[in-house]
Amino acid sequence: MLLPLTLLSLACNDSSRITDNPLLAEFNTPFGAPPFDLIDDEHFLPAIEEAIRVHQLEIEAITSNPEPPDFDNTIVAYDNAGELLGRVNAVFGGLRGAETNTRLQEIARETTPMLSAHSNSIRMNEELFRRIESVYEQRFDLGLDHEQLRVVEMYYRDFERNGATLPEEKQEQLKKLNDRMSMLSLQLSENQLAETNDFKLVLENEEDLAGLPQGVISAAAEAAQRAGLEDKWVITLHNPSRIPFLQYSERRDLREQVLAAYGNRGNNNNENDNKEIFAELMQLRQQMAQLLGFNSYAEYFINIQMAENPGNVYDFLHQVWEPAVERANRERDMKQAIIDREGGGFGLEAWDWWYYAEKLRQERYELDDDEVLPYFTIDNVREGNFLLANKLFGLTFEKRPEVPVYHEEVEAWEVFDNSGSHLGILYIDAHPRPGKRQGAWCGTYRSGSWKDGERISPVVTIVMNFSRPSGGKPAMLSWDETTTYFHEFGHALHNFFAMGQFGRTARSVPRDFVELPSQILENWAGEPELLKEYAIHYETGQPIPDELIARLRRAEHFNQGFMNVEYLASAFLDMDWHTADHSAGISDVIGFEQESMRRIGLPSEIIPRWRTTYFGHIFGTGYAAGYYVYRWAGVLDADAFMAFKDSGDLFNRELAERFRKYVLAENNLWEGMEAYVRFRGFEPSIEPFLIQKGLMER
């Protein structure tokens, strides 16, 4: 929903600023997508300043309204306020994640305290809260429907959790905490990106390439060319470079060097060191939680999640941890057996795990990447996602080169619903760049909304860091990259399907529910019925053969002990940081981490997937005390997929429509377990999840 230009004109001291700044004018582009071709870095600071001013005027209009508070003049008015600021921030935040630069980082450092102060001024605005509280207290007498009741209750809870009921003195303390925490989070993330980009392992001689497949060598040569290093090869810490090197390099010393660089990001006692910053953030989060009446930040965060309290999270993690460690230990022993058989004369270390896992995979399952990868080109995997969306929900996709993009590698697609009507725009940004943070994520440049009874379609983006084309061959994805593509595409579908009337509740789900829509799609990726339609050899044009599918299926639980242990170790670490008492200060961040890992018995041959100093998920608030959610939602997605399997039709349209309705579309009405039970008919059990992960026998 776009802010009317008339209101903008009233808000501006100089109306020319609107037309001069594409972020402040209505987006006159195909489908209302951001005009990336017109946006310059220097547009952001004045746009954010202007959008804050407009938002302040909108809040003042609500609080100065002489009419008694009611649903329309308070709740709906507040829900509609801040549209311009949300739009500008969506573009700024999207670019900062996918295509940042020094200037955008400078602007972020300037605007972060500005935005924090603005947020504080709203969340602790007594007049605004009293109006919301008034509607909340009389909500059952206003004739509101279920959706309206829910948005009232959500807004009241938001204000309560953000300090609106605190005395003035404590509100001032909370404001200072929020301001400082926002800057610490920004600095942690910037340091992480710098540490990732700064490392380059330069291979000078062909002997350094021992064991590497030609595709990895070609990619390393092209990385060296981009770095201005002719006739050399470069290995970076980005997954498409680092993981294949650890997987294939015969140079044990170089594998150790790469893993050490990866595992010590933010822990190098340099200008990008994150230890002291992280320690301060943990102390401030605890202080914030205690100001709001909670014992710990974990208690504060989990209080509104499906898990309800930290004890339930720990119980769940231990339930998965024990069989995962048992399996990982068996995997370790098999790898050590290979080392001993080859006369290695050393014990398995963390930098050896990927290398001997690959040997074991080829030995036990006769799987070689040179045989498998040609079926999983990046275009094939994209088409597999589109095909699945069509089979389940009737969606179709058409590439739109006329839609502006922020980088030449980004593709824009129009998404059509099963009726043929426009559903939204999807950006796909697939490959790593120096300005892109690590990992994969889904976001929106415009969330789906309603205006005057008309649907405003979403503009959604999925951003990944997948292998590039190299050596004259197309980009070919590993199985982990393939399932990640399906995962992020599932988040995109959630954004396309959310249909609530109010911004606050349109896609409001607990954090430990939000990974269900994404993770369930991973289940289809390896099913033969779908594989044979999208896994097409890029040279022969032939679909993946049944015999190769059978070998892939036999290996589906391969290395799952390791995968679960490295993930769970990080989930425990996150919980330990956010439940511990930090009131006396934190003198040794790495020592805290080591003690956390000692308590759970982390095998020495495995490091946590995310160590403290580069644990990007918890630098911000989205997954802080919530990294557990991927496995929690895994219980839901395994059970939900079982419904399709048990129906005898993997693409059961009736089940898919129920899933779309209750899990993806009606987040405005039902939340968490209530939504799931409406889809499934009962609560899930953990057994399908443990079986799926290879942690329990069928």
N, C-alpha and C positions, 0 to 999 in steps of 0.2 A: 504494500500500500504506500503510495507516494504522498508526501506532504503537499498540500495545495500551494501553488506559487504565491497566492494572495497572502497567506500567512507568513510565508518567507519574506515577502516584501515588507510587511509590517515589522518583521523582526530585524531587518537589516538597516543599519545606519546609511549604507550606500547600496542601493539596489543593484548597481552595476556588478557588485561582487557575485551576484547570482549567475548572471549570464557569462561572466568571465571564468567562473569555476564550474567545470562540468560535474563535479560532485554535488553541487548545490542546485543545479538545474534538473528538471525532469529528464530522465534518460531517454533520449530520442534515438533509440537503437532498436534493432530487431528484437522483439519479445521483451523489451525493457531491460536488456542485459547491461551490465556496467560498460561505459564507453572507454574501455582500456586504451584505445588508440588516441584518445584525447587527454587522458589523465597524466599529469606530470607529478613527480614527487612533491613539488612545492605547492600543489593544490591541497595537500592533506591538512597541514596545520591550520590555515584559515577556515577550511571546511569543518574541521572538528570544533574550532572555536565558535563558529557560527551555529553549528548544530546544537552545541551545548546551550547557547543563548536561546535558541528557539525552544528547546526542551524546557528550559527554565520558565519561559513565558507560558507554555502549556500547563505546567504544574501550577503556576500562579493563577491561571484561569480557573483551575479546579478549586484551589483553596479559597479563592475570593468569591466564589459563586454564592450569592445570598440565599439561594434555594436550599432547603434541607437536603442532606445527602441521600441519594437514591442510587439504584443500580446504574442508570444511564449517566447521570451527571458526575458520578464518582468512579465507579468500577470501569465502565466502558470508556469514559474519558481518559482514565489513567492507562488503560490497555492500549489506547490509540496514541498516547503521547510518546514522544521520542522516536518516531518513525524515521525522521531524517538522520538523527544521530545513529540509529541502528544501521541505516543504509550506508552511511559513510564509514562507520567502524567495520562493517562487514567487508567492504572493499579493502580498507587499510589492513585489517587483520588477515585477510586472505592473502594479500601480497606479502605481508611480513612472514608468513609461513612458507609460501611457495616461491617467492622471487624477491627476497629482501636485498638490501644493499646498505652501505654506510649511512646514506642520507635518511633512509627509512628508519634505521635504528636510532639515529639522532632525534628524529621526530617522535619516535616512540618514547624515548627518555624524557622528552619535553612534555608530551601529552599524557603520559601515564599518571603523574600526580594530579594533573588537571582533571582527568576523567575520574580518578578516585575521589577527589574532593567533590565533584559533581554528584557522583553516586551517593556519597555520604550525605550530601545535603538533601537528597530525596528520601533515602531510606530512614533518615532520622528527622524528617519534616513532621513536626508534631501536628500541625493543622491538617496535613494530608492524611496522616495516620488516623486521626480522630474521625475523619470522614469515612475512611475505609472501615474502621472499627464500628462506627454507627451502622453501616450497612450490614456488616458481619453480625452484629447483635440482633438485628431484626430480619435476618435473611429468610427465616422460615415463615415470616408474615408478609412477604413481598410477592408471593405467587411466582417465584422463580422456578425455572425448570432445572433438571439435573445438571446440565452443562453450566448454567448461570450460577447455581449454588457452588459448584466446584471451583469456578474461577474466583468467586468471592473468598472462599476458604483458602485457596492457594495464595492469594495476595495478602490476606491477613497473616498467614503463616510466614510468608516472606518477610514482612515488616517485623514481626515478632522475632524471627531468627537473625535479623540484621540490626537489632538494638533499639527498635522504636519504643519499647517499653522500659528501657533503662533510664535511670535518673540522669540528669544533664551531665554531671561530672563523669559518669562512666561512659556516656556517649562520646564525650570528648576523647577519652582514652581509646575507645574503639575506633574513632576516626583516625587517630594517629597510627594505631596498629594497622588499619586497612591501607593507609597511605604508604607506610613503610613496606608492608608485605607485597604490595603491587610492584614496587621498585625492585625488591629482592627477586621476585619471580622473573621479572624481565631480565635482570642481570644474569641469573642462573641459565636461562635459555640462550642468551647471547653468548655466554662463555662456552656452553655446550656446542653450539654451532661452530664457533671459532676453533675449538679443540678438534672437532671432527675434520674441518677443512684444512687445518694446519699440517696434519700428518701426511707424509708421502714416503712410501718405501720405494726408493729408486733402485731398480735392478740393472746393473751395469753389464753383466755378462750372460751369455746363453746358459752357463752352468746354473745360474740362479733360477732358471725356468724349469728345472728338472721336475717332471711329473705333471706339469700344467698342460691341459688340453689346448688345442690350437685356438679355440674360441676365447679362452681366458687370456692367452698370450696376445691375441689380436686386440682385445679390449684394453689390456695393459699398455700396448704400444700406442693406441689411440689416446689413452689418458696421458701418456708421456708427451705426445705431440701437442695436446691442448695446453700442457704445462710448459711448452717450449723446450722440451728435452728430446732432441733427435737421437734416433738409434738407441733408445733406452726403453725401459718398461716401468710403469708406475702402478703400485698397488695402494689403494686408499682405504679409508675406514668405512666407506659406504658399503652396504650389504652386497650389492652385485659384484664388488671387487674383493672385499674381505673374505666372505664366506667361501667362494670357489678357491681362493688361495689357501685357506686353512684346510679345505677339503682335498686338494690335489697336490700341493707342493711337497716335494720330497725333502726340502731344506727345513729340517726341524728347527734350526736356529732362527730362520726367518719367520717361521710360523710363530715361534715364541715372541719375536719382536712385534709382529702384527697384533697378536692377542694382548700383549702387555700394553701397547699403545691404545688399543680399544678399551681395555678394562681400566685404564688409569686416566681417562679423560676427566678433566676437572680436578685431578689429584696430582698435579705436577708442580705445585708450589711456584707457579708463575702468575702472570697477570690475569690468566683465565681460571685460576684455582677457585673451586666452588665450596670448599669445606667450611670456611668461616661464614660464608653467605648462607649456606644451607642450615648450619647450626643456629644462626640467628632466626631464620624463617621458622624452624621448629619451635623455638622458644616463643615467638610471637603468636604462632597458631595456638599454642597451649594457652597463652594469656587471653587470646580472643575467646576461645571456647569457655574458659572459666568465667570471663566477664558475662557470658550469656547463660551461665548456670550449668555448664557441663564439666565433667571431670577431665576430659581430654578432647582433642580435636577429632579423634576417631569416633568418640561417643556423639559429638555434635553432628558429624557428617552422616554416620550410619543410622542415626535416629529416624531419618525420613526415607531410608532405603528398605528394600524387601528384607534384608538381613536383620534389621531393627537394632542390633547392638553388637559391639566388638566381640563379645563372647561367642555369639553365633557364628561370626566370621572365622574366628580361630578354630572352633569345632569343625567347621566345614573344611578349612584348609588342612587340618590334621587328618581328616577322613580321606582326603585325596593324597596327602603327602606320603603316608606310610606305604601304600602299594606302589607309588611312583618311585620312591627311593629303592624299594626292593627290586623293581624292574631295572632301574638305572645301575644298580650294583651288578646285576646279571650282565647287563650290556658292557659294563666296565671290564668284567672278567673275560668276556669273549674277546674284547679288544686286546687285553693284556696277553691272551693266549696267542694272538697273531704276532705280537711283538716278540714273545718268547720263541715262537716257532721260527721266526726270521732271524733269531740271534741278536735281537736289538740290544739286550743288556741294560735296559732301563725300564723304570716304571712309568705307566701311562700318566701324562700330565694334561692339564686343561687344553694346552695348545696342540695336543695330539688327538683330541677326541674326534673332531670332524674328519681328520685324515684317516683314522682307522675305522671310523663309522663307514666311510665310503668304501674302504677295502672290504669290510664285512658285508655291505650291501651288495657289492658285485659278486662276492663269494657265495652268499646264501641265497640271493634272489636273482642273480645273473642280470642285474640292472646296470646299464651304463648310460650316462647322460647323453652321449653321442647318439645313442639309439632312441632315447626318450624325447629329448628336447625339441627335435625338429617338428614334432606334432603340436608343440605348445608355443607357437609364435604369439607375439603380443596381440596381433590382430585376431588370431584364432580364439584366444582366451576372451577378448572383448566380445566377439561374436557368440561365444558360449554363454556369456552373461546375458546378452540381448536375447538369445534363443530361449534361455530359461525363463526370463521375464515374459516372453511371449507365450510359452507353454503354460505357465502358471496363471498369468494375469491378462494375457492378450495384448501386451504392450508392443509397440513397434517403434523404430528409431530411424532418424534420417539426419545425416551429417549436414551441418549448417555453416559453411565457410564464411558466410556474410556476417556472422555474429563475432564481434570483436573479442580478441583473446589477449592475454597479458604476456604470452611468450609464443614463439613460432611453433614450439612442440605441442602446444595445447590444442586439443580438438573440442569443438562444440557440436552437440547433438540435440536435435529436437526429439522429445519423447511424446508419443501419442498413446492415449488410453485405449481400452478395448472397444470403445465406441468410435474411434477415429478422431476424437477431439484432442486438442492440444493439452498436454499434462504439465510440461515444464521443459527446461533446458538443462542439459548435463554437460559440464566441462570434464574432460579427462586429461590429466597431466601425469605422465607415466614415469619420466626418467629423472635421475638425480642431477642436481646442479649445485654450484657453490652457494647460491642464494636460497636453497631449499633445505629446510630442516629434515632430519632423518625420519624414517618411519613412513606410515601411510595413514591417511585420514580422509574423512568426508566433512564438508562444510557447506554453507549456503551463502550466496551473495544476495539472495532474497528468499525469505521463507514464504511458504504458501500462506495466503491470508484471504480475507474477504473485505470488500468495500462496496457499500450500497447494494448489497445482495449479489455482487459479482465476484467470482473467484479470481484472485490474483495468483498467477502460477509461480511456483518456486524456480529459482535459478540455483542449481546444485553443482558442487564440484567434488570430484574425487582426485586426490593427490597421492602419488606413490613414488617410490624410488627403485624402479625395476631396471633390469639389465638393458643396456642399449644395443642397437644393431652394431655389429663389428665384423671386420674381415669380409665385407661384402655380403654378409648374411643378415637376415632379419633378426630383430630382438627375439630371443627365445627365453621363456620363463621357466624357472625352477618350479617344482611342485609347491613349495612354500609361497613363491610369488603368485602362482596361479590361484591358490586358495585365498591369498590376501586380496587379489582382484575381486573375487566373488564376495569376500567379506565387505569391502568398502562399497561395492555395488549394492549390497543389502542395505547399508545405511542410506544410500541414495534413494532406494525405493521407499524407505520409511519416510523420508522427506517429501517425496512425490505424493504419497498416499495420505498423509496427515490432513484431516479435513475439518478440524475444529474452527469455530467461529471467532475464538479469541486467541490473541497471540500468546498469552501466558500458558494456555493449556492445550494448544493445538498439537504439540508434540512433546507433552510433558510426561515423562516416564521416570521411574527411579533409575539411578545410574546402574544398578545391578540387573536391570531389565533391558537397557538400551542396546546391549550387545546381542540380544536374541535375534532381532531382525537381520543382523549382519551375519552372525555365525551360522544360522540355519542354512544360508545359501551355500556355505562351504561344503555341506553334506552332499549336494547334488553334483559338485564339480567332478568327483571321481566315480560317479555312477555310470556303468557301461551304456545305459540308454542315452545319456547326454554326451558322454565322451566320444562315441562313435559319430556324433553329428558335428562336434566342434574341433576335435583333435585330429586335424588333417595335415599330413606331411607336406611341408611347404615346397618340396621338390617334386615328389611323385603325385601329389594330389589325392593320395589314398588315405582313407580313414585309419585310425589306429587299429591294429589287428587284435582279434580276441585273445590271442596267445600273449601279447604284450600286456593287455589289460589284466589278464589273469595273474601275471607276475607282479604288476603294480598292486593288485588287490591283496596278494599274499604278503606284500611288504607294507601294507597300510599301517601296521603298528610298529614298524621299524623305528628305532631310536626314540620311541615315545617316553621311555623312562627319563632320558636326558631332557627332552622338550618340556615335559611336565615339571621336572625338578628345577630347571633353570627358571621357569616362570614362577612356580610356587615360592622359590627362595626369595624372589623379588616381592611377591605378595606378602610374605611374612615380614620382610624388611620394612615395607611400607607400613604395615600395621604396627610393628614395634616402634618405629619412629613416632607414630601418631598416638600411641597409647602410653609411652614412657613419660615419666615426670622429668621435665627439663628445667624446672624452676631454679636449680642450683647451677645452671649453665652446662654447656657441652664442651668438654676440653679435648675430646678425641673422637672425631667423626668416624674415622676408619676403624678405631677400636670398638666403637658401638656396633658398627656393621659386622665386624668379625665375631663379636659376642653373640649377636643375633643369629648368625649362621652356625655358630657352635651349638647353640641351644637346640636347633632343629636337626643337627647332625648332617649338614650339607656335605656330600662327598667332596673330598679335596680336588677331585679331577674336574669339577664343574664350578663355574662361577655364576653368580646370579645373572639373569638376562639383563637386568638394569641394576648397576651398582649405584650407591648413594649419589655420587658426584655427577652422574649423567642420567639420573632417573627423571627424564623429561616429563613423564606422565604425572609426577607429583610435584613438579616445580610450580605449576598452577593449581587451581582448586578443583578442576574437573575430576581427576582420579586420585586426589590426595586422600589417603585412608580408604581408597576404593579400587586399587589395582586388582583386588580379588575378583572383581565383577566379571572378568572374562570366563573364569571357570564356574562362577555361580550361574551366569547366563548359559554356560555350557550344559548344565543340567536341564535347563528349559529347552534349548535347541535340540539336544539329543532326543528328548521325549517328543517334541513337536514333530521332528522328522520321522520318528517311529510311527506317527499317525499316518503319514503318507506311505511308508513301507507296508504297514499292516493293511492299508486299504487295497493293496494290490496294484495301485496306479501311482507311480512317483509324481505324476503331473496332474493329480486329481483336482479338477477345477473347483469342485464344490468345497473341498478342504482349503484350497488356495483362497477362495473368496472369504471363507470364515477367518482365515489367518489375516487376510487384508483388512477385514472389517474390525475384528476385535484386537488384534495385536498392532496393526500398523495405522489404521485410520481413526479409530475412536479413542485415541489417547486423551481426548477432551472429556471423555465420559468415565472411563475405567482405568485403573492403574495397577501395575504389578500383577500380583497373583490373581486378583479378581478378573483382569483382562484375560490372563492365560486360561483360567478355568472356563471362562465363557467360550474360548476357542476349543479347548481340549475336552472339557467335561469333568476334569478332575485335576488334582495337583500332581506334579511329576515326582517320580522317584529318582534316586541317584544312580540306580543300576545301569540304565541305558548309557548314561554318560561314562561310567567307569568302563563298560564294555567297549564303547566307541574309542576311548583313549588307550585301550589295551591294558587296562589296570585290573580287569576282572575277566574271568573266563565266561564265555557265552553259556 
